[in-house]
Amino acid sequence: MPLSAAQLGIWYAIKAGTSASAYSIAEYTRIFGSVDKGLFETALRQLISEVEVLRLRFFESDGAVRQSCRAGRMAAFVFGRYSGG
């Protein structure tokens, strides 16, 4: 599937040396109390399976930039305990 004009602009900006982090959005949520890791992982996997944009990959093919949606294959989740000030 071809990229939108905005996606293509970002692709070329990154290829030209702009930091990809300029186009990344991060968020965190503080969770107080215990978490059922199995249930939490199940919920995340459900979210990823339902939201196509979370599974997009971008690549070059025959001189054109394309995108496709990955189906089914997900990385393993790593759980850690973090604290900060």
C-alpha positions, 0 to 999 in steps of 0.5 A: 500500500502506498504511503500518504503524503505526510508519511512519505515526507517523514520517510524522506526527512529521516533518510536525509538525516533527521532524527526519527525520534522527532516523529515518535510519541511516547507515554507512560502510565503509573500503575499503583499496586500489583499487576496480573502480568498474564492479564496485562499481556493479554490486554496488550496483545488484544490492543495490538491485534485490533489497532492496525497502525500499531503493526505497520512496517515501512519498506522500499520496493522497486524504488517506491516506499510502501507500507504493510500491516503485519499480521499475527506475529508479535514480540515477547513482552518484557516486564520490569520494575521501574521507579524514579523521581 
